[in-house]
Amino acid sequence: MKRYLGLAILISAIGLNSLSSFAAPAYGTHMPKKGHWHWGWQTNVVLRRNLEREWGKLRSYQTFITGSFGLTPWLCFDGKLGWGNIRNRPENISRIDYPGNFAGGYGFRVKLYRHATDKIKSVFGFQHISVHPDHQYVGKEKRKVILDDWQFSFLVSYNLSRYFVPYAGVKLSRMDLIEKAGDIRKRKRSENSELVGIILGVDIYLDKTQRQWFNLECRFFDEAAVSLGVVFSF
């Protein structure tokens, strides 16, 4: 187990030292069986996301209660409710910190392939996160923002043991800041949303039944992000 934990820390370090932005967690390839639930907790950290033109960059911290339900043996629904904040640093004005408030998300995963021995799995997923922090004033002007985050991903996992299942994949993502300043509403688009990003993650199971586990995931190349969660199967 010490060796596996060391590998998980290495994966996290690779993601944290990448240089660009953020998108929604891909959840990994462990999907609930038909009619079953996965419940858990997840923390998602935006290290940096560049926006187009003079709109600057973003940071955000989010935490969620997560739930996934198996609709069929090959399809599951993912949902989350929680809290998130936003920090925007435009080029032409000083930093704006929007205090935390409601955040939520939804998505789905489709199992594309499963080896007979369960050694190899491949999953396609879609995830969306929306963050609605409290408003803030810039001078006398009231500003409200919404973080709008979309992601498509393709993952492949390899079961090294009952305790340690790493996965890797690619993704297409986009994260915009929808801002209302006075009566003017703008969608500030993210940079590099056309680039293919890389995902590295691992599920670390607490027993042989694989009913409780930690999930650690890093996303980079088009972004730099990390998420950590604990999940329970019911």
VOKOLDO-905725 format. One record per residue (C-alpha): residue in one letter; x, y, z. Coordinates in Angstrom, 1 decimal, decimal comma. Example, Ala and Ser with C-alpha at 12.3 -4.5 7.8 and 13.67 -1.06 7.14 Angstrom:
! VOKOLDO-905725
{residu A; c1 12,3; c2 -4,5; c3 7,8}
{residu S; c1 13,7; c2 -1,1; c3 7,1}
//
This chain:
! VOKOLDO-905725
{residu M; c1 0,0; c2 0,0; c3 0,0}
{residu K; c1 2,9; c2 2,4; c3 0,7}
{residu R; c1 4,1; c2 2,0; c3 -2,8}
{residu Y; c1 0,7; c2 2,7; c3 -4,2}
{residu L; c1 0,2; c2 5,8; c3 -2,1}
{residu G; c1 3,6; c2 7,0; c3 -3,3}
{residu L; c1 2,5; c2 6,6; c3 -6,9}
{residu A; c1 -0,7; c2 8,5; c3 -6,2}
{residu I; c1 1,4; c2 11,4; c3 -4,7}
{residu L; c1 3,6; c2 11,4; c3 -7,8}
{residu I; c1 0,5; c2 11,7; c3 -10,1}
{residu S; c1 -0,7; c2 14,7; c3 -8,0}
{residu A; c1 2,6; c2 16,4; c3 -8,2}
{residu I; c1 2,7; c2 16,1; c3 -12,0}
{residu G; c1 -0,7; c2 17,8; c3 -12,2}
{residu L; c1 0,1; c2 20,6; c3 -9,7}
{residu N; c1 3,2; c2 21,5; c3 -11,6}
{residu S; c1 1,4; c2 22,0; c3 -14,9}
{residu L; c1 0,7; c2 25,5; c3 -16,1}
{residu S; c1 -2,7; c2 26,4; c3 -17,4}
{residu S; c1 -6,3; c2 26,0; c3 -16,2}
{residu F; c1 -9,1; c2 23,8; c3 -14,9}
{residu A; c1 -12,1; c2 21,6; c3 -15,8}
{residu A; c1 -14,6; c2 19,3; c3 -14,1}
{residu P; c1 -13,4; c2 16,0; c3 -12,6}
{residu A; c1 -13,9; c2 12,9; c3 -14,8}
{residu Y; c1 -14,7; c2 10,6; c3 -11,9}
{residu G; c1 -12,7; c2 7,6; c3 -13,2}
{residu T; c1 -13,9; c2 4,3; c3 -14,6}
{residu H; c1 -15,6; c2 2,7; c3 -11,4}
{residu M; c1 -19,3; c2 3,0; c3 -12,2}
{residu P; c1 -22,2; c2 1,9; c3 -10,0}
{residu K; c1 -24,0; c2 -1,3; c3 -11,0}
{residu K; c1 -27,5; c2 -1,1; c3 -12,3}
{residu G; c1 -29,9; c2 0,2; c3 -9,6}
{residu H; c1 -27,0; c2 1,0; c3 -7,2}
{residu W; c1 -25,6; c2 4,2; c3 -5,8}
{residu H; c1 -22,2; c2 5,7; c3 -5,2}
{residu W; c1 -22,2; c2 8,5; c3 -2,6}
{residu G; c1 -19,3; c2 10,6; c3 -1,6}
{residu W; c1 -17,5; c2 13,9; c3 -1,0}
{residu Q; c1 -15,3; c2 15,7; c3 -3,5}
{residu T; c1 -13,0; c2 18,8; c3 -3,3}
{residu N; c1 -12,1; c2 20,4; c3 -6,6}
{residu V; c1 -9,4; c2 23,1; c3 -6,8}
{residu V; c1 -9,0; c2 25,6; c3 -9,7}
{residu L; c1 -5,3; c2 26,5; c3 -9,7}
{residu R; c1 -5,5; c2 28,7; c3 -12,8}
{residu R; c1 -7,7; c2 29,3; c3 -15,9}
{residu N; c1 -6,8; c2 31,9; c3 -18,5}
{residu L; c1 -9,6; c2 33,8; c3 -20,2}
{residu E; c1 -9,5; c2 35,4; c3 -23,6}
{residu R; c1 -8,2; c2 38,9; c3 -24,2}
{residu E; c1 -8,0; c2 41,3; c3 -21,2}
{residu W; c1 -10,4; c2 39,3; c3 -19,1}
{residu G; c1 -7,4; c2 37,8; c3 -17,2}
{residu K; c1 -7,5; c2 34,6; c3 -15,2}
{residu L; c1 -9,6; c2 32,6; c3 -12,7}
{residu R; c1 -9,1; c2 30,7; c3 -9,5}
{residu S; c1 -11,8; c2 28,7; c3 -7,6}
{residu Y; c1 -12,3; c2 26,3; c3 -4,8}
{residu Q; c1 -15,3; c2 24,0; c3 -4,8}
{residu T; c1 -16,5; c2 21,2; c3 -2,5}
{residu F; c1 -19,4; c2 18,8; c3 -3,2}
{residu I; c1 -21,6; c2 16,0; c3 -2,0}
{residu T; c1 -21,6; c2 13,6; c3 -4,9}
{residu G; c1 -24,0; c2 10,9; c3 -6,0}
{residu S; c1 -23,9; c2 8,5; c3 -9,0}
{residu F; c1 -26,7; c2 6,1; c3 -10,0}
{residu G; c1 -26,4; c2 3,1; c3 -12,3}
{residu L; c1 -29,2; c2 3,4; c3 -14,9}
{residu T; c1 -28,0; c2 0,3; c3 -16,9}
{residu P; c1 -25,0; c2 -2,0; c3 -16,7}
{residu W; c1 -23,2; c2 0,4; c3 -19,1}
{residu L; c1 -24,6; c2 3,9; c3 -18,2}
{residu C; c1 -24,7; c2 5,9; c3 -15,0}
{residu F; c1 -25,8; c2 9,4; c3 -14,0}
{residu D; c1 -23,5; c2 11,7; c3 -11,9}
{residu G; c1 -24,7; c2 14,6; c3 -9,8}
{residu K; c1 -23,3; c2 16,9; c3 -7,2}
{residu L; c1 -24,3; c2 19,7; c3 -4,9}
{residu G; c1 -22,1; c2 22,0; c3 -2,9}
{residu W; c1 -20,3; c2 25,3; c3 -2,5}
{residu G; c1 -17,8; c2 27,3; c3 -4,5}
{residu N; c1 -16,1; c2 30,6; c3 -4,8}
{residu I; c1 -14,4; c2 32,5; c3 -7,6}
{residu R; c1 -11,4; c2 34,8; c3 -7,9}
{residu N; c1 -11,1; c2 36,8; c3 -11,1}
{residu R; c1 -8,0; c2 38,8; c3 -11,9}
{residu P; c1 -8,7; c2 41,0; c3 -15,0}
{residu E; c1 -5,8; c2 42,7; c3 -16,7}
{residu N; c1 -7,3; c2 46,2; c3 -16,5}
{residu I; c1 -8,5; c2 46,3; c3 -12,8}
{residu S; c1 -7,5; c2 44,8; c3 -9,5}
{residu R; c1 -8,4; c2 41,3; c3 -8,3}
{residu I; c1 -12,1; c2 40,5; c3 -7,6}
{residu D; c1 -12,9; c2 37,9; c3 -4,9}
{residu Y; c1 -16,5; c2 36,6; c3 -5,1}
{residu P; c1 -17,5; c2 34,9; c3 -1,8}
{residu G; c1 -18,6; c2 31,3; c3 -1,9}
{residu N; c1 -22,2; c2 30,2; c3 -2,5}
{residu F; c1 -24,1; c2 27,5; c3 -4,3}
{residu A; c1 -22,4; c2 25,2; c3 -6,8}
{residu G; c1 -23,7; c2 22,1; c3 -8,5}
{residu G; c1 -23,1; c2 19,8; c3 -11,4}
{residu Y; c1 -24,3; c2 16,8; c3 -13,4}
{residu G; c1 -23,1; c2 14,4; c3 -16,1}
{residu F; c1 -23,0; c2 10,8; c3 -17,3}
{residu R; c1 -20,6; c2 8,1; c3 -18,0}
{residu V; c1 -20,8; c2 5,3; c3 -20,6}
{residu K; c1 -18,8; c2 2,1; c3 -20,3}
{residu L; c1 -17,3; c2 1,4; c3 -23,7}
{residu Y; c1 -15,2; c2 -1,7; c3 -22,9}
{residu R; c1 -14,6; c2 -4,1; c3 -20,0}
{residu H; c1 -12,1; c2 -7,0; c3 -20,1}
{residu A; c1 -13,5; c2 -10,3; c3 -19,0}
{residu T; c1 -11,2; c2 -10,3; c3 -15,9}
{residu D; c1 -12,0; c2 -6,7; c3 -15,1}
{residu K; c1 -8,3; c2 -5,7; c3 -15,7}
{residu I; c1 -9,0; c2 -3,1; c3 -18,3}
{residu K; c1 -12,0; c2 -0,7; c3 -18,7}
{residu S; c1 -12,7; c2 2,3; c3 -21,0}
{residu V; c1 -15,3; c2 4,9; c3 -20,3}
{residu F; c1 -16,6; c2 8,0; c3 -22,1}
{residu G; c1 -18,0; c2 10,8; c3 -20,0}
{residu F; c1 -19,6; c2 14,2; c3 -20,0}
{residu Q; c1 -19,5; c2 16,6; c3 -17,0}
{residu H; c1 -20,8; c2 20,1; c3 -16,3}
{residu I; c1 -20,2; c2 22,3; c3 -13,2}
{residu S; c1 -21,9; c2 25,6; c3 -12,4}
{residu V; c1 -20,7; c2 27,9; c3 -9,6}
{residu H; c1 -22,9; c2 30,8; c3 -8,4}
{residu P; c1 -20,9; c2 32,9; c3 -5,8}
{residu D; c1 -22,2; c2 36,0; c3 -4,0}
{residu H; c1 -22,0; c2 39,3; c3 -5,9}
{residu Q; c1 -19,2; c2 41,8; c3 -5,4}
{residu Y; c1 -18,7; c2 45,6; c3 -6,0}
{residu V; c1 -16,1; c2 47,2; c3 -8,2}
{residu G; c1 -16,3; c2 50,8; c3 -7,1}
{residu K; c1 -20,0; c2 51,5; c3 -7,0}
{residu E; c1 -20,8; c2 48,9; c3 -9,7}
{residu K; c1 -22,4; c2 45,7; c3 -8,7}
{residu R; c1 -21,0; c2 42,6; c3 -10,4}
{residu K; c1 -22,4; c2 39,1; c3 -10,4}
{residu V; c1 -20,7; c2 36,1; c3 -12,0}
{residu I; c1 -21,4; c2 32,4; c3 -12,9}
{residu L; c1 -18,7; c2 29,9; c3 -13,6}
{residu D; c1 -19,8; c2 27,6; c3 -16,5}
{residu D; c1 -17,6; c2 24,5; c3 -16,9}
{residu W; c1 -18,1; c2 21,8; c3 -19,6}
{residu Q; c1 -16,0; c2 18,7; c3 -20,3}
{residu F; c1 -16,0; c2 15,5; c3 -22,5}
{residu S; c1 -13,6; c2 12,8; c3 -21,6}
{residu F; c1 -12,3; c2 9,4; c3 -22,6}
{residu L; c1 -10,6; c2 7,2; c3 -20,0}
{residu V; c1 -8,8; c2 3,9; c3 -19,8}
{residu S; c1 -8,0; c2 2,1; c3 -16,5}
{residu Y; c1 -5,8; c2 -0,9; c3 -15,6}
{residu N; c1 -6,5; c2 -2,9; c3 -12,5}
{residu L; c1 -3,0; c2 -3,4; c3 -10,9}
{residu S; c1 -4,6; c2 -4,9; c3 -7,8}
{residu R; c1 -7,8; c2 -4,9; c3 -5,8}
{residu Y; c1 -6,4; c2 -1,9; c3 -4,0}
{residu F; c1 -4,9; c2 0,3; c3 -6,7}
{residu V; c1 -6,5; c2 1,1; c3 -10,1}
{residu P; c1 -4,8; c2 3,9; c3 -12,1}
{residu Y; c1 -6,4; c2 5,5; c3 -15,1}
{residu A; c1 -5,5; c2 8,0; c3 -17,9}
{residu G; c1 -7,3; c2 9,7; c3 -20,7}
{residu V; c1 -7,9; c2 12,7; c3 -22,8}
{residu K; c1 -10,5; c2 15,4; c3 -22,7}
{residu L; c1 -12,0; c2 18,5; c3 -24,4}
{residu S; c1 -13,1; c2 21,2; c3 -22,0}
{residu R; c1 -14,2; c2 24,8; c3 -21,7}
{residu M; c1 -14,8; c2 27,1; c3 -18,7}
{residu D; c1 -16,4; c2 30,5; c3 -19,2}
{residu L; c1 -17,1; c2 33,3; c3 -16,8}
{residu I; c1 -20,6; c2 34,8; c3 -17,3}
{residu E; c1 -20,5; c2 38,3; c3 -15,8}
{residu K; c1 -23,3; c2 40,9; c3 -15,3}
{residu A; c1 -21,9; c2 44,3; c3 -14,5}
{residu G; c1 -24,7; c2 46,8; c3 -14,2}
{residu D; c1 -27,0; c2 46,2; c3 -17,1}
{residu I; c1 -24,3; c2 44,6; c3 -19,3}
{residu R; c1 -24,0; c2 40,8; c3 -19,5}
{residu K; c1 -21,0; c2 39,2; c3 -21,0}
{residu R; c1 -19,7; c2 35,6; c3 -21,5}
{residu K; c1 -16,0; c2 35,7; c3 -21,0}
{residu R; c1 -14,7; c2 32,7; c3 -22,8}
{residu S; c1 -11,7; c2 30,6; c3 -21,7}
{residu E; c1 -8,4; c2 30,4; c3 -23,6}
{residu N; c1 -7,2; c2 27,1; c3 -25,1}
{residu S; c1 -10,6; c2 25,4; c3 -25,0}
{residu E; c1 -9,8; c2 23,9; c3 -28,4}
{residu L; c1 -6,7; c2 22,0; c3 -27,0}
{residu V; c1 -6,9; c2 18,4; c3 -25,9}
{residu G; c1 -6,1; c2 18,0; c3 -22,2}
{residu I; c1 -4,6; c2 15,0; c3 -20,3}
{residu I; c1 -6,1; c2 13,2; c3 -17,3}
{residu L; c1 -4,2; c2 11,1; c3 -14,8}
{residu G; c1 -6,0; c2 9,6; c3 -11,9}
{residu V; c1 -6,2; c2 6,7; c3 -9,4}
{residu D; c1 -8,7; c2 4,9; c3 -7,3}
{residu I; c1 -7,2; c2 3,6; c3 -4,0}
{residu Y; c1 -9,5; c2 1,0; c3 -2,4}
{residu L; c1 -9,7; c2 0,5; c3 1,4}
{residu D; c1 -10,6; c2 -3,2; c3 1,3}
{residu K; c1 -10,9; c2 -6,1; c3 -1,2}
{residu T; c1 -14,6; c2 -5,6; c3 -1,7}
{residu Q; c1 -13,9; c2 -2,2; c3 -3,4}
{residu R; c1 -16,9; c2 -0,6; c3 -1,7}
{residu Q; c1 -14,9; c2 2,3; c3 -0,2}
{residu W; c1 -12,2; c2 4,2; c3 -2,0}
{residu F; c1 -10,3; c2 7,4; c3 -2,4}
{residu N; c1 -10,1; c2 9,1; c3 -5,8}
{residu L; c1 -7,3; c2 11,4; c3 -6,8}
{residu E; c1 -7,3; c2 13,0; c3 -10,2}
{residu C; c1 -5,1; c2 15,6; c3 -12,0}
{residu R; c1 -5,8; c2 17,4; c3 -15,3}
{residu F; c1 -3,2; c2 19,2; c3 -17,2}
{residu F; c1 -1,6; c2 20,3; c3 -20,5}
{residu D; c1 -4,6; c2 22,6; c3 -21,3}
{residu E; c1 -5,0; c2 23,2; c3 -17,6}
{residu A; c1 -3,6; c2 22,6; c3 -14,1}
{residu A; c1 -6,1; c2 21,1; c3 -11,7}
{residu V; c1 -6,5; c2 18,6; c3 -8,9}
{residu S; c1 -9,5; c2 16,9; c3 -7,2}
{residu L; c1 -9,7; c2 14,6; c3 -4,3}
{residu G; c1 -12,7; c2 12,5; c3 -3,2}
{residu V; c1 -13,9; c2 9,7; c3 -1,0}
{residu V; c1 -16,7; c2 7,4; c3 -2,3}
{residu F; c1 -18,9; c2 4,7; c3 -0,8}
{residu S; c1 -20,8; c2 2,1; c3 -2,8}
{residu F; c1 -24,4; c2 1,1; c3 -1,8}
//
